[in-house]
Amino acid sequence: MEITLSGKRPSDVDSSPKIPRINEGIPSDDYYANNVCQLLRFVVDRYSDLLNKDELRFSSSVLDLSADAQRLYARILSRRGPIFLLAQFVYREVKDVASAFEELARNKLIKSNSEFPSELLCQKLTLSQLRDIFELEVFKGSKSALVSKIQDTHAEENILERIRLRLPWFELDQTDRIATFSLLFFGDRYQDLSTFVVHDLGILRLEQYTLDSKNRQFKSRQEIDCYLDWWALSERMNEEEPLETEQLIESIQTLKSSNTNRTLERQRSKLLNRIGRELERRGELLQSLQAYRCSSLHPARERQMRVCHRLGQFNDVEKLRTTILANPWTIEEKLFAEKFKSKSRIDVKYNTNEQVLIDPSTDSIENFACSEFEARGWAAWHLENHLPSALFGLAYWDWVYAPVQEAFVNPFQIGPRDLYAPEFFAVRRELCVDPMMDSMPLAQRLEQTFEQKFGISNPLVYWKIFDESVLETVVRCMGEESIRKLLQLMQPDLRQMRSGFPDLFVVKPDDTFEFVEVKGPTDQVRPNQHIWLQSLASEELPVSVLKFKLVA
C-alpha cells in the first residue's frame, strides 16, 4: 500500500476523524478522542501482522468505547501520571463522567484506588485538601511538613483509606500497550499524543510525502521489542538509583552488535555512549573503551582518544586521530582531532571589534547592535540560525522530503526522522539531484522553491522570520558563490551547523554583507559559535564578532 500525503490520506478524506482548527475557537467535543482513535487505527492498519493478541484486543476495546468513555480516556492520556484524582477530570464534552469511569475500569483501561505509596499520593493533594481530610485545619506549616506529620501519626492503610473515601484515585492500565502504539505511530518514545495539539494539525500545511507500508520503520516484532527494551534501559539510567557497574558491563554485551535498522542503530549507539561515559566516571576505563568501540555515533571516537591517552596508549591515540581526520563523523570531532595532538588552540581567523555599550540596561544586545548599525545607514537583520537553515531547507527541499526508508512513519510529520542523522546525505544521493551540481543557479532555485512552497511546514524554514524580502536581500547581497560556500559548510554535519550561527546579517550601503556575532560585556564565544565563525572565515566569507564593553 502506497499513500501520498498532504496532511491527510486521500482515501480517508470522508471517513477519517476531522481535526479541528484550534485557533478557530474551542475544539470539537471529539477532538482529543479522534486523535487517539486515529493513532490506533493507523498502527493497526500498518502493523497488524506484528501486533500480538493483547495489543489488538487493547485497540479494539478503546475503539469500541462509548463516546463519553473515549473522550475521557483521551483526556487521561493527555495528563501526567502515574496516578490521577477522579475529581480532577471534569470536562464539558464528557456528559456522564461516572459512567465513563466505570466503562474504562470494566475494559481494564484504568485501575481504581490502586496500591500506591501514601507519601506520593499525598503529594497529589493540595495543602488545604490534606488539612481537611486529616482534620488538621489548625496546622500552619508547609505541605511537606504536613505530610511528614500525617505519616508519623497514621498507619499507611489508614492514610490510603481516608483519602480514598474523600478523593478516590486511579491509574492507567495497559500502559505498555499505549507505549507500543505510540512508538509505532511516532517512530520513537519521545513524542506522545500531545504532539497532535502542539503541532495544531488543523492549521499546518504539510508537505506531500510517501508512506510505503513495504518500508516500515520496524520490519519485525523483534525490532519493536528491541527498541522497547533499550528504551527501558535508558529510562533505568535516568533513575536516581544508578545501575550497578556489572549491569552496565552486561548491557555492553547486549548492545555490541550493530543493527541494520537505522532507528535501532542510533538508539544502540547513544546508549553505548552513555554507558561508556558512566563507566569512565566510575574509573572503569577499559570497560568504557569497550562501550565506545561498539558505538557508531559521535563522541565515541573522541572519548576513546581521551581514555587511551589517560591509559598511556599513545599509539592507539594516534591511530584514532588519523582515522578521524581521514573520515570525520562530525565537524566537532574533526576539530578535536586536529587540536588534540598539539594541545593548542586553533588560530582564530575572525576579527573581534569592540564598542562601548551606551545603555547597559538594554533588554536585547542584538537589537541594540541592529540600531547601532542602522544609525550608520546600514541595514541589519537578527536572523541567527534561521538564515543558514532556511537557505539549506529551500535549496535541499526535495532531499528533506525524499522517499527514504524510515524517514516518514506517520501522516503528520513536519520533516524526516533522520534529518540530523550522519547518513542523511548518503541515503539520498541516488534519489536526488544535488543542487550544488545542478545546472539551475542556486539563487533561482531558492526563489523558485520559496514561491512554490511558501507556508508549508519545514523544520528548517521559519517563514515568519525568513520572508520574501529577507530572501531577496540575502540572494542579492550574498550572490551565488557565497551562498554555495555557506551550504557547503553545512553539508558535512547538519546537526552541528544548525546552531551557533552569527546573530546578525548586516548589509552596507554598497550592498556588501557581513555576518556579525554580538557579545555583551560578560558574554564569551561558545564552542558551537566558534565552529561557525572559524568555518565562515576559512571560506573568506565576511564575519566578525562585535564585543560591547562597559565604560571603565
C-alpha positions as CSV (number, residue, x, y, z in Angstrom):
1,M,0.0,0.0,0.0
2,E,1.4,3.4,-1.0
3,I,-0.1,6.5,0.4
4,T,0.7,10.0,-0.8
5,L,0.1,12.5,2.0
6,S,-0.6,16.2,2.3
7,G,-1.8,16.3,5.9
8,K,-4.4,13.6,5.2
9,R,-4.7,10.4,3.3
10,P,-6.8,11.0,0.2
11,S,-8.7,7.7,0.7
12,D,-9.6,8.9,4.2
13,V,-10.9,12.3,3.4
14,D,-14.6,11.4,4.1
15,S,-14.2,8.7,6.7
16,S,-11.3,9.7,8.9
17,P,-11.9,11.9,12.0
18,K,-11.7,15.6,11.3
19,I,-9.0,17.5,13.0
20,P,-10.4,20.9,14.1
21,R,-8.6,24.2,13.8
22,I,-7.7,25.0,17.4
23,N,-7.3,28.7,16.7
24,E,-10.8,28.9,15.4
25,G,-12.2,28.6,18.9
26,I,-13.0,25.7,21.3
27,P,-12.0,22.3,19.8
28,S,-14.9,19.9,19.0
29,D,-16.1,17.5,21.6
30,D,-14.3,14.6,19.9
31,Y,-11.1,16.4,19.1
32,Y,-8.8,14.5,21.6
33,A,-10.7,11.2,21.3
34,N,-10.3,11.4,17.5
35,N,-6.6,11.8,17.9
36,V,-6.4,8.7,19.9
37,C,-8.6,6.7,17.5
38,Q,-6.6,8.0,14.5
39,L,-3.4,6.8,16.1
40,L,-4.8,3.3,16.9
41,R,-6.3,2.8,13.5
42,F,-3.2,3.9,11.7
43,V,-1.0,1.5,13.7
44,V,-3.4,-1.5,13.3
45,D,-3.6,-0.8,9.6
46,R,0.1,-0.6,9.2
47,Y,1.4,-3.1,11.7
48,S,-1.4,-5.6,12.4
49,D,0.9,-8.6,11.5
50,L,3.4,-7.5,14.1
51,L,0.9,-6.8,16.9
52,N,0.1,-9.5,19.4
53,K,-3.4,-10.6,20.5
54,D,-3.3,-8.4,23.7
55,E,-2.4,-5.3,21.7
56,L,-5.1,-5.9,19.1
57,R,-7.6,-6.5,21.9
58,F,-6.5,-3.3,23.5
59,S,-7.0,-1.2,20.3
60,S,-10.5,-2.8,19.8
61,S,-11.5,-2.1,23.4
62,V,-10.6,1.6,23.0
63,L,-12.2,2.0,19.6
64,D,-15.4,0.3,20.8
65,L,-15.9,2.6,23.8
66,S,-18.8,4.9,24.1
67,A,-18.3,8.5,23.1
68,D,-18.1,9.7,26.7
69,A,-15.6,6.9,27.7
70,Q,-13.4,7.6,24.6
71,R,-13.4,11.3,25.4
72,L,-12.5,10.8,29.0
73,Y,-9.8,8.2,28.1
74,A,-8.2,10.6,25.7
75,R,-8.1,13.3,28.3
76,I,-6.5,11.0,30.8
77,L,-3.8,10.1,28.2
78,S,-3.0,13.9,27.9
79,R,-2.3,14.2,31.6
80,R,0.8,13.5,33.6
81,G,0.6,10.4,35.9
82,P,1.2,7.9,37.1
83,I,-1.8,8.5,39.4
84,F,-4.8,10.8,39.0
85,L,-7.6,12.1,41.2
86,L,-11.1,11.4,39.9
87,A,-12.2,14.9,41.0
88,Q,-9.7,16.5,38.5
89,F,-11.5,15.1,35.5
90,V,-14.4,17.3,34.7
91,Y,-14.8,18.2,31.1
92,R,-17.7,19.8,29.3
93,E,-17.6,17.2,26.5
94,V,-17.9,14.2,28.9
95,K,-21.6,14.2,29.8
96,D,-21.7,11.3,32.3
97,V,-18.3,11.1,34.0
98,A,-19.2,8.4,36.5
99,S,-20.5,6.0,33.8
100,A,-17.4,6.8,31.6
101,F,-15.1,5.9,34.5
102,E,-17.0,2.6,35.1
103,E,-16.7,1.7,31.5
104,L,-12.9,2.3,31.4
105,A,-12.5,0.2,34.5
106,R,-14.7,-2.6,33.1
107,N,-12.4,-2.6,30.0
108,K,-9.3,-2.7,32.2
109,L,-8.1,0.6,30.8
110,I,-7.8,2.1,34.3
111,K,-7.2,0.7,37.8
112,S,-9.2,2.4,40.6
113,N,-7.7,3.1,44.0
114,S,-4.7,1.0,43.1
115,E,-1.8,0.3,45.6
116,F,0.3,3.4,45.8
117,P,2.8,4.8,48.5
118,S,0.9,7.2,50.7
119,E,3.7,9.8,50.6
120,L,3.4,10.1,46.9
121,L,-0.4,10.0,47.0
122,C,-0.3,12.9,49.5
123,Q,1.8,14.9,47.1
124,K,-1.1,14.9,44.6
125,L,-3.3,16.7,47.1
126,T,-3.3,20.3,48.0
127,L,-2.4,21.6,51.4
128,S,-6.0,22.5,52.0
129,Q,-7.2,19.1,51.0
130,L,-4.8,17.4,53.4
131,R,-5.8,19.6,56.3
132,D,-9.5,18.8,55.6
133,I,-9.1,15.0,55.2
134,F,-6.9,14.6,58.3
135,E,-8.7,17.2,60.4
136,L,-5.7,19.4,60.8
137,E,-7.1,22.8,59.9
138,V,-5.1,24.5,62.6
139,F,-1.8,23.2,61.1
140,K,0.3,26.2,59.8
141,G,3.3,24.5,58.4
142,S,4.4,23.7,54.8
143,K,2.9,20.9,52.8
144,S,6.0,18.7,53.2
145,A,5.8,19.2,57.0
146,L,2.2,18.3,57.0
147,V,2.8,15.1,55.0
148,S,5.5,14.1,57.5
149,K,3.1,14.8,60.4
150,I,0.4,12.7,58.8
151,Q,2.8,9.8,58.2
152,D,4.0,10.0,61.8
153,T,0.6,9.8,63.3
154,H,-1.3,7.5,60.9
155,A,-0.7,4.0,59.6
156,E,-0.2,3.5,55.9
157,E,-3.5,1.7,55.5
158,N,-5.4,4.5,57.4
159,I,-3.9,7.2,55.2
160,L,-4.9,5.5,52.0
161,E,-8.4,4.7,53.3
162,R,-9.1,8.3,54.4
163,I,-8.0,9.7,51.0
164,R,-10.0,7.0,49.1
165,L,-13.2,8.0,50.9
166,R,-12.9,11.7,50.1
167,L,-10.7,11.8,46.9
168,P,-10.6,8.4,45.1
169,W,-7.7,8.0,42.6
170,F,-6.8,5.8,39.7
171,E,-4.0,5.0,37.4
172,L,-3.8,3.9,33.7
173,D,-3.8,0.2,33.0
174,Q,-2.1,-1.4,30.0
175,T,0.4,1.4,29.7
176,D,2.8,-1.0,27.9
177,R,0.2,-1.2,25.1
178,I,-0.1,2.6,24.9
179,A,3.7,2.8,24.7
180,T,3.9,0.3,21.9
181,F,1.2,2.0,19.8
182,S,2.8,5.5,20.4
183,L,6.2,4.1,19.3
184,L,4.8,2.6,16.1
185,F,2.9,5.8,15.2
186,F,5.5,8.4,16.1
187,G,8.6,6.3,15.5
188,D,10.1,7.0,18.9
189,R,9.2,7.3,22.6
190,Y,10.0,11.0,22.8
191,Q,6.6,12.0,21.3
192,D,3.1,11.3,22.5
193,L,-0.4,12.4,21.9
194,S,0.4,16.0,22.9
195,T,2.2,16.2,19.5
196,F,-1.2,16.4,17.8
197,V,-2.0,19.5,19.9
198,V,1.4,21.1,19.8
199,H,1.6,20.9,16.0
200,D,-2.0,22.1,15.7
201,L,-2.6,19.8,12.7
202,G,-5.7,21.6,11.6
203,I,-3.8,24.7,10.5
204,L,-0.5,23.2,9.4
205,R,0.2,22.8,5.8
206,L,2.2,19.7,5.4
207,E,4.4,18.8,2.5
208,Q,3.4,15.8,0.4
209,Y,5.5,12.7,1.1
210,T,5.1,9.0,0.7
211,L,4.3,6.3,3.3
212,D,5.1,2.9,1.9
213,S,3.9,0.0,4.0
214,K,6.6,-2.1,2.4
215,N,9.2,0.1,4.0
216,R,8.0,0.3,7.6
217,Q,10.3,1.6,10.3
218,F,10.1,-1.8,12.1
219,K,10.3,-4.9,10.0
220,S,9.7,-7.5,12.7
221,R,8.3,-7.9,16.2
222,Q,11.9,-8.5,17.4
223,E,12.8,-5.0,16.3
224,I,9.9,-3.5,18.2
225,D,10.7,-5.4,21.3
226,C,14.4,-4.5,20.9
227,Y,13.6,-0.8,20.8
228,L,11.3,-1.0,23.9
229,D,13.9,-3.0,25.8
230,W,16.6,-0.4,25.0
231,W,14.3,2.4,25.9
232,A,13.6,0.7,29.3
233,L,17.4,0.5,29.8
234,S,17.7,4.2,29.0
235,E,15.0,5.1,31.5
236,R,16.7,3.0,34.2
237,M,19.8,5.0,33.7
238,N,17.8,8.2,34.3
239,E,16.6,6.9,37.7
240,E,18.1,8.3,40.9
241,E,19.4,4.9,41.9
242,P,22.2,4.1,39.5
243,L,22.7,0.8,37.8
244,E,25.5,-1.4,39.2
245,T,28.7,-1.5,37.3
246,E,28.2,-5.2,36.5
247,Q,24.8,-4.4,35.0
248,L,26.4,-1.7,32.7
249,I,29.1,-4.1,31.6
250,E,26.5,-6.8,30.8
251,S,24.5,-4.2,28.8
252,I,27.5,-3.6,26.6
253,Q,27.4,-7.3,25.5
254,T,23.7,-6.9,24.7
255,L,24.4,-3.8,22.6
256,K,27.7,-4.7,21.0
257,S,26.4,-5.8,17.5
258,S,25.5,-3.1,15.0
259,N,21.9,-3.0,13.6
260,T,20.8,-2.6,10.0
261,N,17.7,-0.7,11.2
262,R,18.8,2.9,11.3
263,T,16.5,3.8,14.2
264,L,17.8,1.0,16.3
265,E,21.4,1.7,15.3
266,R,21.1,5.3,16.5
267,Q,19.4,4.2,19.7
268,R,22.0,1.5,20.3
269,S,25.0,3.8,19.8
270,K,23.5,6.6,22.0
271,L,23.1,4.0,24.8
272,L,26.6,2.8,24.4
273,N,28.0,6.3,24.6
274,R,26.0,6.9,27.8
275,I,27.2,3.6,29.3
276,G,30.8,4.4,28.3
277,R,30.7,7.8,29.9
278,E,29.2,6.4,33.1
279,L,31.9,3.7,33.3
280,E,34.5,6.3,32.6
281,R,33.3,8.4,35.5
282,R,33.5,5.3,37.7
283,G,37.1,4.7,36.7
284,E,36.3,1.6,34.7
285,L,38.4,2.9,31.7
286,L,38.9,-0.4,29.9
287,Q,35.2,-1.3,30.1
288,S,34.3,2.2,28.9
289,L,36.6,1.7,25.9
290,Q,34.7,-1.5,25.1
291,A,31.4,0.5,25.0
292,Y,32.8,3.3,22.9
293,R,34.3,0.9,20.3
294,C,30.9,-0.6,19.7
295,S,29.3,2.7,19.0
296,S,28.9,4.3,15.6
297,L,28.0,7.9,16.9
298,H,30.0,10.9,18.0
299,P,31.6,11.4,20.5
300,A,32.5,7.7,20.8
301,R,35.9,8.1,19.0
302,E,36.7,11.3,20.8
303,R,36.1,9.6,24.1
304,Q,38.3,6.7,23.0
305,M,41.1,9.1,22.3
306,R,40.8,10.7,25.8
307,V,40.6,7.3,27.6
308,C,43.5,5.9,25.6
309,H,45.6,9.0,26.5
310,R,44.8,8.5,30.2
311,L,45.9,4.9,29.9
312,G,49.1,5.8,28.2
313,Q,48.1,4.1,25.0
314,F,49.6,6.7,22.8
315,N,49.9,4.6,19.6
316,D,46.1,4.0,19.8
317,V,45.5,7.7,20.3
318,E,47.4,8.5,17.1
319,K,45.7,5.7,15.1
320,L,42.3,7.1,16.2
321,R,43.4,10.6,15.3
322,T,44.4,9.6,11.8
323,T,41.2,7.6,11.3
324,I,39.1,10.6,12.4
325,L,40.9,13.1,10.2
326,A,40.6,10.8,7.2
327,N,36.8,10.3,7.7
328,P,35.3,12.6,10.4
329,W,31.8,11.8,11.7
330,T,31.2,15.4,12.7
331,I,32.9,18.8,12.4
332,E,33.3,18.8,16.2
333,E,35.1,15.5,16.0
334,K,37.4,16.8,13.2
335,L,38.3,19.9,15.2
336,F,39.0,17.9,18.3
337,A,41.4,15.5,16.4
338,E,43.2,18.5,14.8
339,K,44.0,20.2,18.1
340,F,44.4,17.1,20.3
341,K,47.9,16.4,19.1
342,S,49.3,19.9,19.6
343,K,47.3,20.6,22.7
344,S,46.9,24.2,21.5
345,R,44.0,26.3,20.2
346,I,43.4,26.6,16.5
347,D,44.4,30.0,15.3
348,V,41.4,32.4,15.4
349,K,40.8,33.7,11.9
350,Y,37.9,36.1,12.5
351,N,38.1,39.6,13.8
352,T,36.7,40.9,17.0
353,N,35.7,44.6,17.2
354,E,35.0,46.4,20.5
355,Q,32.4,49.1,21.1
356,V,31.3,50.9,24.2
357,L,27.8,49.9,25.4
358,I,26.0,53.2,25.9
359,D,22.9,51.7,27.5
360,P,23.8,48.8,29.9
361,S,20.1,48.3,30.7
362,T,19.1,47.2,27.2
363,D,16.9,44.1,27.1
364,S,18.4,42.8,23.9
365,I,22.1,43.3,23.0
366,E,21.3,42.1,19.4
367,N,18.6,44.6,18.9
368,F,20.8,47.3,20.3
369,A,23.5,46.3,17.8
370,C,21.0,46.5,15.0
371,S,20.1,50.0,16.0
372,E,23.8,51.0,16.1
373,F,24.3,49.7,12.5
374,E,21.2,51.4,11.3
375,A,22.4,54.7,12.7
376,R,25.4,54.3,10.3
377,G,23.0,53.9,7.4
378,W,23.4,50.1,7.2
379,A,20.7,47.5,7.4
380,A,20.7,44.7,9.9
381,W,18.5,41.6,10.5
382,H,18.6,39.5,13.6
383,L,18.3,36.1,12.0
384,E,20.8,33.8,13.7
385,N,20.5,30.2,12.8
386,H,17.3,30.8,10.7
387,L,19.5,32.2,7.9
388,P,21.6,29.1,7.0
389,S,18.9,26.7,7.9
390,A,16.4,28.4,5.6
391,L,18.8,28.6,2.7
392,F,19.6,24.9,3.2
393,G,15.9,24.0,3.6
394,L,15.0,25.8,0.4
395,A,17.9,24.5,-1.7
396,Y,17.5,20.9,-0.5
397,W,13.8,20.8,-0.1
398,D,13.5,17.7,-2.3
399,W,16.1,15.9,-0.2
400,V,14.3,16.7,3.0
401,Y,11.1,15.0,1.7
402,A,12.7,12.3,-0.4
403,P,11.0,8.8,-0.1
404,V,13.7,7.3,2.1
405,Q,13.1,4.3,4.3
406,E,12.4,5.0,7.9
407,A,12.3,8.8,7.3
408,F,8.5,9.2,7.4
409,V,6.5,6.9,9.6
410,N,3.2,8.7,10.2
411,P,0.9,11.1,8.3
412,F,1.7,14.2,10.4
413,Q,5.4,14.8,10.2
414,I,6.9,18.2,9.5
415,G,10.2,16.7,8.5
416,P,12.0,13.3,8.2
417,R,13.2,11.5,11.3
418,D,16.7,11.3,10.0
419,L,17.1,15.0,9.2
420,Y,20.1,15.4,11.5
421,A,21.4,11.9,11.3
422,P,25.0,11.5,9.9
423,E,23.8,9.4,7.0
424,F,21.2,12.0,5.8
425,F,23.1,12.8,2.6
426,A,24.4,9.3,1.9
427,V,21.0,7.6,1.8
428,R,19.6,10.2,-0.6
429,R,22.4,10.7,-3.1
430,E,21.0,8.1,-5.5
431,L,17.5,9.5,-5.3
432,C,18.1,13.3,-5.5
433,V,20.0,15.7,-7.7
434,D,22.4,17.8,-5.6
435,P,21.5,21.5,-6.2
436,M,25.2,22.2,-6.0
437,M,25.8,20.1,-9.1
438,D,22.7,21.1,-11.0
439,S,22.6,23.5,-14.0
440,M,20.0,25.7,-12.3
441,P,21.6,28.6,-10.4
442,L,21.2,28.4,-6.7
443,A,19.6,31.8,-6.5
444,Q,17.0,30.8,-8.9
445,R,16.3,27.5,-7.1
446,L,15.9,29.3,-3.8
447,E,13.5,31.9,-5.2
448,Q,11.5,29.2,-7.1
449,T,11.2,26.9,-4.1
450,F,10.2,29.8,-1.9
451,E,7.4,30.7,-4.3
452,Q,6.2,27.1,-4.7
453,K,6.4,26.1,-1.0
454,F,5.7,29.2,1.0
455,G,3.7,28.4,4.1
456,I,4.3,24.6,4.0
457,S,5.8,23.5,7.3
458,N,9.5,22.6,7.1
459,P,11.7,22.1,10.2
460,L,14.4,24.2,8.6
461,V,12.4,27.2,7.3
462,Y,10.8,29.6,9.7
463,W,8.5,31.6,7.3
464,K,7.6,34.3,9.9
465,I,11.3,35.5,10.0
466,F,12.7,34.4,6.7
467,D,10.2,36.1,4.5
468,E,10.3,37.1,0.8
469,S,12.0,40.5,1.4
470,V,14.7,38.8,3.5
471,L,15.3,36.2,0.9
472,E,15.5,38.8,-1.8
473,T,18.1,40.7,0.2
474,V,20.2,37.7,1.1
475,V,20.3,36.4,-2.5
476,R,21.1,39.8,-3.9
477,C,23.9,40.6,-1.5
478,M,25.5,37.2,-0.9
479,G,25.4,36.1,-4.5
480,E,25.8,32.6,-6.0
481,E,29.3,31.9,-4.8
482,S,28.8,32.9,-1.1
483,I,25.6,31.0,-0.8
484,R,27.3,28.0,-2.3
485,K,30.1,28.3,0.2
486,L,27.6,28.6,3.1
487,L,25.7,25.5,2.0
488,Q,28.9,23.5,1.6
489,L,29.8,24.3,5.2
490,M,26.5,22.8,6.4
491,Q,26.7,19.5,4.4
492,P,29.3,17.6,6.5
493,D,27.4,17.9,9.7
494,L,23.9,19.4,9.6
495,R,23.2,18.7,13.3
496,Q,26.3,20.7,14.4
497,M,25.7,23.5,12.0
498,R,22.0,24.1,13.0
499,S,23.2,26.2,15.9
500,G,25.9,28.8,16.7
501,F,25.5,30.9,13.5
502,P,26.3,34.6,14.0
503,D,23.4,36.8,15.3
504,L,23.2,39.4,12.6
505,F,23.1,39.7,8.8
506,V,24.4,43.2,8.1
507,V,24.2,44.9,4.7
508,K,26.2,48.1,3.9
509,P,25.0,50.9,1.5
510,D,27.1,49.3,-1.3
511,D,25.2,46.0,-0.8
512,T,28.2,44.2,0.6
513,F,27.3,42.0,3.6
514,E,28.8,40.7,6.8
515,F,27.8,38.1,9.4
516,V,28.2,39.6,12.9
517,E,28.2,37.7,16.3
518,V,27.2,40.1,19.1
519,K,28.5,39.7,22.6
520,G,27.6,41.6,25.7
521,P,30.2,42.7,28.3
522,T,30.1,39.4,30.1
523,D,29.5,37.0,27.2
524,Q,32.1,34.8,25.5
525,V,32.1,33.0,22.2
526,R,30.7,29.5,22.8
527,P,32.2,26.4,21.1
528,N,29.4,25.9,18.6
529,Q,29.7,29.6,17.7
530,H,33.5,29.3,17.3
531,I,33.0,26.5,14.9
532,W,30.7,28.7,12.7
533,L,32.9,31.8,12.9
534,Q,36.1,29.8,12.1
535,S,34.4,28.0,9.2
536,L,33.0,31.2,7.7
537,A,36.4,32.9,8.0
538,S,38.1,29.9,6.4
539,E,35.9,30.3,3.3
540,E,36.6,34.0,3.2
541,L,33.0,34.9,4.0
542,P,32.9,38.2,5.8
543,V,32.4,37.6,9.5
544,S,33.3,39.3,12.8
545,V,32.5,39.5,16.5
546,L,31.1,42.7,17.9
547,K,32.0,42.9,21.6
548,F,30.3,45.5,23.7
549,K,32.2,46.7,26.8
550,L,31.2,48.9,29.6
551,V,32.8,52.3,30.2
552,A,35.8,51.9,32.5
